Amino acid sequence: MGITIKLYSTKAREISKFLNRFFEKNIQLSNDLIWEHYFENPIESVDLIGVFIDNNESYNINMWISLDEGFFINVTDFNADKIIRYLFERYPN
């Protein structure tokens, strides 16, 4: 049981700039305003969430996470730490 993370932006190339920096390689997106990724292992998403929150003032991007199919939660400064803690509790190694 994995999770899905979606990134949205209203500014062209904003998501690709963020992802290129995060993955340290050139990411080509078919839609420059939306990116979606399924993490088979939910714990692997924690780094992306942390980097997003640490840099959210530098990018015009919104992050949404789906822990259960069809239900998305907006990741913000106020709930990111709780989401990360919950992921470690729900998906222990």
All heavy atoms as an XYZ file, in Angstrom:
793
protein
N       0.844     -1.170      0.000
C       0.000      0.000      0.000
C       0.893      1.238      0.000
O       1.576      1.528      0.955
C      -0.895     -0.011      1.232
C      -1.766      1.211      1.303
S      -2.670      1.384      2.851
C      -3.946      0.181      2.622
N       0.891      1.968     -1.092
C       1.721      3.152     -1.225
C       0.921      4.427     -1.072
O      -0.234      4.413     -0.668
N       1.576      5.523     -1.411
C       0.924      6.831     -1.364
C       1.241      7.592     -2.651
O       2.202      7.290     -3.343
C       1.355      7.660     -0.146
C       2.830      8.011     -0.235
C       1.061      6.933      1.152
C       3.228      9.083      0.745
N       0.429      8.584     -2.919
C       0.614      9.434     -4.088
C       0.870     10.866     -3.634
O       0.192     11.362     -2.738
C      -0.638      9.399     -4.992
O      -0.869      8.058     -5.395
C      -0.464     10.285     -6.217
N       1.844     11.491     -4.276
C       2.106     12.915     -4.044
C       1.877     13.645     -5.360
O       2.330     13.196     -6.412
C       3.538     13.163     -3.538
C       3.659     12.670     -2.105
C       3.898     14.644     -3.626
C       4.962     12.975     -1.431
N       1.155     14.767     -5.286
C       0.915     15.612     -6.445
C       1.448     17.007     -6.158
O       1.267     17.533     -5.065
C      -0.581     15.715     -6.768
C      -1.186     14.440     -7.289
C      -2.620     14.669     -7.697
C      -3.227     13.398     -8.247
N      -4.582     13.621     -8.785
N       2.114     17.572     -7.147
C       2.567     18.953     -7.081
C       1.803     19.752     -8.123
O       1.631     19.291     -9.260
C       4.065     19.052     -7.365
C       5.005     18.310     -6.433
C       6.451     18.470     -6.893
C       4.846     18.790     -5.006
N       1.357     20.933     -7.736
C       0.643     21.841     -8.629
C       1.309     23.206     -8.577
O       1.777     23.639     -7.523
C      -0.815     22.021     -8.188
C      -1.661     20.785     -8.283
C      -1.835     19.959     -7.189
C      -2.290     20.451     -9.472
C      -2.616     18.821     -7.264
C      -3.070     19.321     -9.567
C      -3.241     18.509     -8.458
O      -4.007     17.382     -8.551
N       1.316     23.887     -9.730
C       1.824     25.252     -9.778
C       1.069     26.028    -10.848
O       0.578     25.458    -11.818
C       3.319     25.256    -10.091
O       3.805     26.588    -10.109
N       0.993     27.325    -10.661
C       0.416     28.196    -11.681
C       1.516     28.895    -12.475
O       1.227     29.647    -13.389
C      -0.501     29.257    -11.034
O       0.258     29.990    -10.079
C      -1.700     28.604    -10.362
N       2.752     28.627    -12.099
C       3.901     29.259    -12.745
C       4.660     28.210    -13.563
O       5.090     27.191    -13.026
C       4.818     29.869    -11.685
C       5.955     30.673    -12.240
C       6.741     31.323    -11.114
C       7.926     32.092    -11.659
N       8.752     32.618    -10.579
N       4.834     28.478    -14.849
C       5.513     27.542    -15.750
C       6.933     27.247    -15.272
O       7.618     28.121    -14.751
C       5.551     28.116    -17.166
N       7.348     26.006    -15.405
C       8.687     25.488    -15.089
C       9.032     25.503    -13.602
O      10.148     25.174    -13.226
C       9.759     26.201    -15.910
C       9.677     25.901    -17.396
C      10.760     26.571    -18.186
N      10.659     28.002    -18.281
C       9.802     28.675    -19.053
N       8.962     28.023    -19.806
N       9.804     29.985    -19.070
N       8.100     25.882    -12.753
C       8.373     25.936    -11.320
C       8.556     24.526    -10.735
O       9.475     24.278     -9.962
C       7.230     26.665    -10.606
C       7.570     27.142     -9.240
C       8.493     28.352     -9.219
O       8.985     28.803    -10.264
O       8.741     28.857     -8.115
N       7.689     23.609    -11.127
C       7.786     22.236    -10.633
C       9.059     21.578    -11.137
O       9.768     20.918    -10.368
C       6.542     21.413    -11.029
C       5.306     21.970    -10.323
C       6.739     19.934    -10.687
C       3.998     21.344    -10.754
N       9.379     21.760    -12.409
C      10.595     21.133    -12.940
C      11.849     21.706    -12.272
O      12.790     20.964    -11.993
C      10.686     21.220    -14.459
O      10.318     22.458    -14.938
N      11.872     22.992    -11.960
C      13.020     23.564    -11.239
C      13.172     22.900     -9.872
O      14.280     22.535     -9.462
C      12.868     25.082    -11.063
C      13.123     25.883    -12.310
C      13.261     27.364    -12.047
C      12.165     27.951    -11.208
N      12.181     29.421    -11.130
N      12.058     22.734     -9.164
C      12.088     22.098     -7.856
C      12.540     20.634     -7.963
O      13.419     20.190     -7.221
C      10.704     22.176     -7.204
C      10.589     21.385     -5.935
C      11.171     21.839     -4.766
C       9.899     20.181     -5.910
C      11.071     21.106     -3.588
C       9.793     19.447     -4.747
C      10.375     19.910     -3.580
N      11.956     19.892     -8.886
C      12.296     18.471     -9.028
C      13.729     18.271     -9.509
O      14.413     17.338     -9.065
C      11.314     17.779     -9.979
C       9.879     17.664     -9.475
C       8.985     17.093    -10.558
C       9.800     16.842     -8.199
N      14.188     19.118    -10.419
C      15.577     19.025    -10.890
C      16.544     19.201     -9.726
O      17.551     18.496     -9.632
C      15.870     20.074    -11.965
C      15.176     19.775    -13.264
O      14.772     18.659    -13.535
N      15.012     20.795    -14.080
N      16.230     20.110     -8.855
C      17.092     20.335     -7.697
C      16.994     19.169     -6.706
O      17.992     18.729     -6.155
C      16.700     21.643     -7.022
C      17.662     22.062     -5.964
C      17.459     23.503     -5.583
N      18.437     23.866     -4.581
C      18.277     24.830     -3.718
N      17.180     25.548     -3.746
N      19.199     25.096     -2.840
N      15.785     18.664     -6.482
C      15.597     17.573     -5.535
C      16.267     16.283     -6.015
O      16.988     15.633     -5.278
C      14.104     17.321     -5.274
C      13.854     16.150     -4.366
C      14.066     16.274     -3.000
C      13.429     14.932     -4.869
C      13.844     15.196     -2.148
C      13.212     13.852     -4.030
C      13.420     13.984     -2.667
N      16.005     15.899     -7.265
C      16.542     14.647     -7.800
C      17.968     14.787     -8.340
O      18.594     13.801     -8.705
C      15.636     14.089     -8.913
C      14.329     13.556     -8.394
C      13.128     14.170     -8.732
C      14.291     12.444     -7.578
C      11.928     13.667     -8.268
C      13.083     11.932     -7.105
C      11.897     12.553     -7.461
N      18.455     16.021     -8.425
C      19.790     16.322     -8.944
C      20.000     15.742    -10.340
O      21.046     15.191    -10.664
C      20.871     15.822     -7.980
C      20.836     16.518     -6.652
C      21.895     16.039     -5.697
O      22.424     14.918     -5.859
O      22.201     16.806     -4.762
N      18.965     15.869    -11.160
C      19.049     15.503    -12.573
C      17.942     16.231    -13.318
O      17.025     16.785    -12.711
C      18.944     13.995    -12.779
C      17.630     13.380    -12.365
C      17.651     11.884    -12.597
C      16.323     11.264    -12.211
N      16.309      9.833    -12.451
N      18.061     16.253    -14.635
C      17.110     16.973    -15.463
C      15.824     16.166    -15.624
O      15.836     15.090    -16.203
C      17.730     17.284    -16.832
C      16.893     18.248    -17.619
O      16.023     18.912    -17.078
N      17.151     18.332    -18.902
N      14.728     16.676    -15.101
C      13.429     16.026    -15.178
C      12.619     16.709    -16.276
O      12.444     17.923    -16.256
C      12.674     16.143    -13.836
C      13.498     15.602    -12.685
C      11.311     15.481    -13.912
C      13.743     14.129    -12.690
N      12.133     15.925    -17.224
C      11.283     16.448    -18.302
C       9.825     16.140    -17.968
O       9.472     14.984    -17.734
C      11.656     15.801    -19.642
C      13.081     16.072    -20.085
C      13.319     17.541    -20.361
O      12.454     18.245    -20.860
N      14.510     18.011    -20.019
N       8.998     17.159    -17.931
C       7.584     16.985    -17.612
C       6.738     17.208    -18.855
O       6.981     18.150    -19.610
C       7.156     17.976    -16.533
C       7.905     17.918    -15.201
C       7.405     19.017    -14.278
C       7.742     16.560    -14.566
N       5.723     16.369    -19.040
C       4.810     16.571    -20.170
C       3.845     17.723    -19.875
O       3.410     18.418    -20.776
C       4.041     15.288    -20.476
O       3.312     14.882    -19.335
N       3.503     17.912    -18.607
C       2.674     19.039    -18.182
C       3.467     19.789    -17.116
O       3.720     19.258    -16.035
C       1.344     18.543    -17.622
C       0.418     19.673    -17.225
O       0.840     20.810    -17.035
N      -0.851     19.367    -17.092
N       3.847     20.994    -17.410
C       4.734     21.760    -16.537
C       4.053     22.311    -15.288
O       4.707     22.846    -14.414
C       5.352     22.907    -17.331
C       6.677     23.353    -16.746
O       7.393     22.518    -16.175
O       6.972     24.554    -16.844
N       2.735     22.158    -15.197
C       2.008     22.713    -14.058
C       1.534     21.658    -13.062
O       1.041     21.990    -11.989
C       0.812     23.527    -14.548
C       1.153     24.685    -15.494
C      -0.113     25.361    -15.986
C       2.085     25.679    -14.823
N       1.693     20.366    -13.426
C       1.258     19.272    -12.556
C       2.290     18.154    -12.604
O       2.817     17.822    -13.676
C      -0.105     18.693    -13.010
C      -1.192     19.757    -12.947
C      -0.488     17.493    -12.161
C      -2.514     19.292    -13.537
N       2.571     17.572    -11.451
C       3.429     16.388    -11.369
C       2.824     15.450    -10.348
O       2.356     15.884     -9.293
C       4.834     16.787    -10.938
C       5.797     15.637    -10.772
C       6.465     14.998    -11.764
C       6.217     15.034     -9.550
N       7.278     14.026    -11.239
C       7.142     14.027     -9.867
C       5.905     15.236     -8.210
C       7.758     13.233     -8.909
C       6.508     14.447     -7.254
C       7.428     13.465     -7.611
N       2.795     14.167    -10.663
C       2.245     13.166     -9.757
C       3.194     11.986     -9.697
O       3.737     11.555    -10.717
C       0.875     12.714    -10.261
C       0.226     11.665     -9.407
C      -1.163     11.293     -9.885
O      -1.821     12.119    -10.539
O      -1.586     10.167     -9.611
N       3.395     11.473     -8.484
C       4.275     10.312     -8.323
C       3.703      9.384     -7.261
O       3.267      9.831     -6.205
C       5.681     10.747     -7.929
C       6.661      9.629     -7.913
N       7.155      9.063     -9.061
C       7.219      8.953     -6.886
C       7.995      8.097     -8.736
N       8.042      8.008     -7.411
N       3.722      8.090     -7.575
C       3.276      7.066     -6.637
C       4.500      6.464     -5.960
O       5.438      6.047     -6.633
C       2.489      5.976     -7.372
C       2.025      4.859     -6.471
C       0.926      5.029     -5.635
C       2.703      3.644     -6.443
C       0.505      4.011     -4.801
C       2.283      2.623     -5.606
C       1.186      2.813     -4.790
O       0.774      1.798     -3.969
N       4.501      6.461     -4.655
C       5.583      5.871     -3.878
C       5.113      4.526     -3.340
O       4.213      4.474     -2.490
C       5.983      6.781     -2.707
C       6.676      8.034     -3.120
C       5.953      9.176     -3.423
C       8.057      8.084     -3.199
C       6.587     10.347     -3.795
C       8.708      9.252     -3.572
C       7.969     10.378     -3.874
N       5.703      3.465     -3.857
C       5.372      2.118     -3.382
C       5.671      2.006     -1.886
O       4.897      1.447     -1.121
C       6.191      1.092     -4.169
C       5.814     -0.320     -3.901
C       4.801     -0.848     -4.887
O       4.644     -0.287     -5.973
O       4.169     -1.840     -4.542
N       6.820      2.545     -1.492
C       7.203      2.595     -0.083
C       6.954      4.024      0.404
O       7.704      4.941      0.058
C       8.679      2.220      0.093
C       9.145      2.305      1.521
O       8.416      2.702      2.409
N      10.393      1.936      1.739
N       5.923      4.249      1.198
C       5.566      5.608      1.626
C       6.684      6.355      2.345
O       6.757      7.585      2.259
C       4.372      5.384      2.556
C       3.783      4.103      2.087
C       4.948      3.255      1.673
N       7.572      5.656      3.028
C       8.656      6.307      3.754
C       9.599      7.032      2.790
O      10.208      8.037      3.146
C       9.415      5.284      4.629
C       8.472      4.657      5.659
C      10.609      5.919      5.315
C       7.754      5.647      6.564
N       9.681      6.567      1.547
C      10.531      7.226      0.548
C      10.038      8.633      0.213
O      10.785      9.445     -0.314
C      10.614      6.382     -0.716
C      11.360      5.079     -0.516
C      11.349      4.190     -1.747
O      10.734      4.574     -2.771
O      11.947      3.106     -1.682
N       8.799      8.935      0.502
C       8.239     10.264      0.214
C       8.620     11.306      1.264
O       8.489     12.502      1.019
C       6.715     10.176      0.121
O       6.160      9.907      1.397
N       9.101     10.866      2.417
C       9.398     11.778      3.526
C      10.439     12.819      3.128
O      10.298     14.001      3.466
C       9.839     10.969      4.770
C      10.408     11.878      5.837
C       8.666     10.159      5.307
N      11.475     12.407      2.408
C      12.507     13.365      1.982
C      11.920     14.449      1.088
O      12.236     15.628      1.243
C      13.645     12.655      1.254
C      14.509     11.816      2.185
O      14.536     12.118      3.395
O      15.145     10.871      1.700
N      11.065     14.042      0.154
C      10.445     15.011     -0.754
C       9.570     15.996      0.024
O       9.616     17.202     -0.222
C       9.627     14.297     -1.828
C       8.956     15.178     -2.867
C       9.982     15.960     -3.673
C       8.083     14.344     -3.790
N       8.801     15.495      0.967
C       7.950     16.367      1.783
C       8.805     17.351      2.579
O       8.527     18.551      2.621
C       7.050     15.535      2.726
C       6.087     14.677      1.913
C       6.291     16.450      3.692
C       5.373     13.606      2.727
N       9.866     16.856      3.199
C      10.747     17.717      3.985
C      11.416     18.792      3.159
O      11.467     19.961      3.556
N      11.931     18.420      1.989
C      12.583     19.403      1.111
C      11.563     20.420      0.608
O      11.854     21.609      0.522
C      13.302     18.692     -0.058
C      13.749     19.687     -1.111
C      14.482     17.884      0.459
N      10.365     19.948      0.300
C       9.310     20.862     -0.142
C       9.025     21.915      0.928
O       8.991     23.113      0.650
C       8.036     20.071     -0.470
C       6.833     20.943     -0.681
C       6.676     21.659     -1.860
C       5.858     21.061      0.301
C       5.574     22.483     -2.055
C       4.761     21.869      0.123
C       4.614     22.579     -1.062
N       8.842     21.489      2.166
C       8.527     22.426      3.245
C       9.705     23.357      3.526
O       9.526     24.552      3.750
C       8.088     21.663      4.513
C       6.705     21.043      4.293
C       8.085     22.559      5.740
C       5.608     22.042      3.930
N      10.911     22.824      3.490
C      12.092     23.657      3.748
C      12.287     24.734      2.678
O      12.910     25.755      2.942
C      13.356     22.796      3.829
C      13.412     21.983      5.104
O      12.644     22.276      6.043
O      14.223     21.036      5.154
N      11.763     24.487      1.473
C      11.980     25.412      0.361
C      10.694     26.009     -0.195
O      10.708     26.594     -1.284
C      12.711     24.673     -0.775
C      14.096     24.269     -0.368
O      14.997     25.087     -0.310
N      14.263     22.988     -0.047
N       9.592     25.882      0.521
C       8.310     26.313     -0.050
C       8.222     27.819     -0.302
O       7.428     28.266     -1.115
C       7.131     25.825      0.786
C       7.055     26.463      2.148
O       8.009     27.080      2.616
N       5.930     26.302      2.797
N       9.048     28.608      0.352
C       9.039     30.048      0.089
C       9.785     30.399     -1.198
O       9.612     31.478     -1.746
C       9.629     30.808      1.269
C       8.751     30.735      2.500
C       9.329     31.500      3.677
O      10.346     32.201      3.507
O       8.756     31.384      4.772
N      10.604     29.461     -1.689
C      11.393     29.703     -2.899
C      10.672     29.292     -4.172
O      11.106     29.639     -5.270
C      12.714     28.922     -2.817
O      13.452     29.309     -1.687
N       9.595     28.529     -4.033
C       8.874     28.007     -5.198
C       7.379     28.281     -5.053
O       6.835     28.254     -3.960
C       9.080     26.495     -5.327
C      10.515     26.104     -5.556
C      11.328     25.723     -4.493
C      11.066     26.102     -6.835
C      12.648     25.363     -4.690
C      12.380     25.738     -7.040
C      13.164     25.367     -5.966
O      14.472     25.012     -6.174
N       6.726     28.502     -6.183
C       5.285     28.708     -6.227
C       4.627     27.355     -6.534
O       4.184     27.108     -7.651
C       4.949     29.748     -7.288
C       3.482     30.057     -7.337
O       2.732     29.712     -6.433
N       3.062     30.698     -8.406
N       4.610     26.476     -5.522
C       4.126     25.103     -5.706
C       3.243     24.727     -4.523
O       3.515     25.113     -3.385
C       5.311     24.106     -5.774
C       6.191     24.400     -6.980
C       4.804     22.674     -5.833
C       7.438     23.545     -7.036
N       2.204     23.941     -4.797
C       1.375     23.332     -3.765
C       1.577     21.830     -3.806
O       1.676     21.247     -4.887
C      -0.104     23.638     -3.989
C      -0.418     25.086     -3.734
O      -0.071     25.626     -2.698
N      -1.056     25.718     -4.702
N       1.633     21.205     -2.631
C       1.787     19.752     -2.543
C       0.545     19.154     -1.901
O       0.035     19.666     -0.903
C       3.017     19.375     -1.711
C       3.191     17.876     -1.531
S       4.614     17.415     -0.508
C       5.919     17.503     -1.738
N       0.101     18.043     -2.497
C      -1.014     17.276     -1.960
C      -0.560     15.836     -1.833
O       0.172     15.337     -2.689
C      -2.225     17.368     -2.885
C      -2.806     18.745     -2.937
C      -2.340     19.819     -3.641
C      -3.950     19.212     -2.234
N      -3.127     20.924     -3.421
C      -4.129     20.567     -2.564
C      -4.854     18.605     -1.359
C      -5.164     21.327     -2.047
C      -5.893     19.367     -0.850
C      -6.043     20.720     -1.190
N      -1.004     15.161     -0.767
C      -0.613     13.781     -0.528
C      -1.866     12.936     -0.316
O      -2.805     13.370      0.353
C       0.343     13.680      0.679
C       0.859     12.256      0.857
C      -0.287     14.198      1.948
C       1.986     12.142      1.868
N      -1.866     11.758     -0.920
C      -2.976     10.826     -0.758
C      -2.484      9.593     -0.025
O      -1.687      8.815     -0.555
C      -3.547     10.426     -2.120
O      -4.551      9.450     -1.950
N      -2.951      9.441      1.213
C      -2.619      8.267      2.007
C      -3.623      7.153      1.762
O      -3.320      5.977      1.942
C      -2.594      8.625      3.495
C      -1.660      9.774      3.871
C      -1.861     10.174      5.310
C      -0.220      9.394      3.610
N      -4.818      7.518      1.375
C      -5.886      6.580      1.057
C      -6.479      6.997     -0.284
O      -6.668      8.185     -0.532
C      -6.969      6.591      2.139
C      -6.414      6.185      3.503
O      -5.851      5.080      3.591
O      -6.517      6.987      4.450
N      -6.774      6.047     -1.118
C      -7.221      6.322     -2.484
C      -8.381      7.307     -2.534
O      -9.372      7.171     -1.821
C      -7.644      5.020     -3.165
C      -7.915      5.193     -4.635
C      -8.185      3.883     -5.322
O      -7.712      2.840     -4.849
O      -8.875      3.911     -6.355
N      -8.196      8.352     -3.368
C      -9.241      9.338     -3.588
C      -9.340     10.435     -2.545
O     -10.182     11.321     -2.652
N      -8.486     10.408     -1.528
C      -8.526     11.411     -0.456
C      -7.170     12.096     -0.376
O      -6.169     11.459     -0.043
C      -8.868     10.743      0.886
C      -8.967     11.705      2.023
C     -10.077     12.521      2.167
C      -7.951     11.801      2.955
C     -10.164     13.413      3.226
C      -8.031     12.695      4.011
C      -9.146     13.507      4.143
N      -7.124     13.394     -0.699
C      -5.870     14.140     -0.711
C      -5.843     15.183      0.403
O      -6.864     15.795      0.724
C      -5.663     14.848     -2.058
C      -5.155     13.929     -3.127
C      -6.036     13.182     -3.889
C      -3.797     13.798     -3.357
C      -5.567     12.327     -4.870
C      -3.323     12.939     -4.335
C      -4.205     12.209     -5.090
N      -4.658     15.373      0.980
C      -4.430     16.353      2.038
C      -3.400     17.360      1.528
O      -2.357     16.965      0.996
C      -3.883     15.675      3.307
C      -4.879     14.647      3.828
C      -3.546     16.705      4.377
C      -4.306     13.726      4.885
N      -3.686     18.642      1.697
C      -2.752     19.689      1.313
C      -1.617     19.724      2.333
O      -1.865     19.849      3.535
C      -3.469     21.033      1.248
C      -2.602     22.137      0.702
O      -1.552     21.907      0.121
N      -3.046     23.352      0.886
N      -0.366     19.612      1.879
C       0.792     19.647      2.764
C       1.193     21.111      2.954
O       1.470     21.816      1.990
C       1.966     18.834      2.188
C       3.169     18.887      3.116
C       1.539     17.390      1.938
N       1.200     21.548      4.214
C       1.509     22.944      4.546
C       2.565     22.995      5.645
O       2.919     21.965      6.229
C       0.243     23.675      5.050
O      -0.138     23.106      6.306
C      -0.903     23.590      4.058
N       3.017     24.203      5.947
C       3.951     24.392      7.067
C       3.354     23.883      8.378
O       4.078     23.441      9.261
C       4.282     25.876      7.244
C       5.172     26.422      6.145
O       5.925     25.640      5.548
O       5.103     27.633      5.886
N       2.043     23.971      8.496
C       1.370     23.640      9.752
C       1.153     22.145      9.964
O       1.045     21.700     11.101
C       0.028     24.372      9.836
C       0.176     25.856      9.712
C      -0.197     26.512      8.556
C       0.734     26.601     10.746
C      -0.038     27.883      8.431
C       0.899     27.976     10.626
C       0.513     28.616      9.470
N       1.084     21.359      8.872
C       0.795     19.935      9.054
C       1.893     18.996      8.555
O       1.791     17.785      8.731
C      -0.540     19.568      8.403
C      -0.541     19.666      6.892
O       0.480     19.932      6.270
N      -1.707     19.461      6.292
N       2.929     19.508      7.936
C       3.968     18.650      7.344
C       4.632     17.755      8.383
O       4.817     16.553      8.151
C       5.007     19.482      6.619
N       4.980     18.316      9.530
C       5.633     17.516     10.563
C       4.710     16.397     11.041
O       5.152     15.258     11.232
C       6.047     18.418     11.734
C       6.868     17.677     12.762
O       7.894     17.067     12.376
O       6.488     17.683     13.954
N       3.443     16.683     11.221
C       2.480     15.663     11.655
C       2.296     14.593     10.588
O       2.158     13.413     10.907
C       1.146     16.312     12.011
C       1.214     17.133     13.273
C      -0.106     17.767     13.601
C       0.066     18.642     14.846
N      -1.143     19.328     15.208
N       2.292     14.983      9.322
C       2.165     14.009      8.239
C       3.380     13.084      8.217
O       3.239     11.859      8.098
C       1.981     14.716      6.877
C       0.597     15.377      6.818
C       2.174     13.742      5.719
C       0.378     16.279      5.626
N       4.564     13.651      8.348
C       5.787     12.840      8.359
C       5.781     11.879      9.547
O       6.084     10.689      9.401
C       7.036     13.734      8.361
C       7.167     14.433      7.011
C       8.291     12.929      8.684
C       8.225     15.517      6.962
N       5.423     12.356     10.726
C       5.337     11.482     11.902
C       4.315     10.367     11.683
O       4.549      9.211     12.046
C       4.971     12.292     13.146
C       6.082     13.174     13.635
C       5.572     14.044     14.793
N       6.490     15.093     15.089
C       7.330     15.080     16.110
N       7.340     14.049     16.931
N       8.139     16.090     16.320
N       3.181     10.721     11.102
C       2.133      9.734     10.838
C       2.627      8.667      9.866
O       2.333      7.479     10.045
C       0.880     10.423     10.303
C      -0.219      9.449      9.973
C      -0.948      8.836     10.996
C      -0.536      9.125      8.658
C      -1.953      7.933     10.714
C      -1.532      8.215      8.368
C      -2.244      7.623      9.389
O      -3.232      6.726      9.101
N       3.363      9.068      8.835
C       3.897      8.091      7.882
C       4.795      7.075      8.583
O       4.712      5.872      8.313
C       4.661      8.795      6.761
C       3.811      9.568      5.762
C       4.694     10.377      4.824
C       2.934      8.608      4.972
N       5.644      7.546      9.488
C       6.524      6.623     10.219
C       5.730      5.724     11.166
O       6.114      4.576     11.396
C       7.618      7.383     10.974
C       8.744      7.826     10.087
C       8.935      9.170      9.817
C       9.610      6.901      9.525
C       9.992      9.580      8.993
C      10.651      7.294      8.705
C      10.843      8.642      8.436
N       4.628      6.214     11.707
C       3.793      5.390     12.575
C       2.974      4.383     11.777
O       2.859      3.222     12.169
C       2.838      6.270     13.398
C       3.538      7.108     14.445
C       2.605      8.091     15.134
O       1.373      8.061     14.874
O       3.100      8.904     15.922
N       2.436      4.809     10.666
C       1.568      3.943      9.863
C       2.349      2.917      9.062
O       1.878      1.811      8.833
C       0.722      4.795      8.915
C      -0.257      3.995      8.089
C      -1.225      4.883      7.363
N      -2.062      4.123      6.469
C      -3.029      4.621      5.730
N      -3.290      5.914      5.805
N      -3.741      3.880      4.936
N       3.556      3.274      8.640
C       4.385      2.386      7.819
C       5.744      2.157      8.493
O       6.765      2.597      7.974
C       4.589      2.973      6.422
C       3.302      3.303      5.714
C       2.825      4.624      5.670
C       2.557      2.324      5.106
C       1.652      4.933      5.016
C       1.380      2.622      4.448
C       0.929      3.929      4.417
O      -0.249      4.225      3.782
N       5.766      1.477      9.637
C       7.058      1.254     10.300
C       7.926      0.313      9.466
O       7.417     -0.560      8.755
C       6.669      0.615     11.626
C       5.340      0.000     11.392
C       4.667      0.838     10.344
N       9.224      0.493      9.565
C      10.152     -0.369      8.807
C      10.173     -1.750      9.345
O      10.157     -2.160     10.341
C      11.561      0.231      8.815
C      11.606      1.470      7.950
O      10.733      1.682      7.126
N      12.592      2.302      8.166
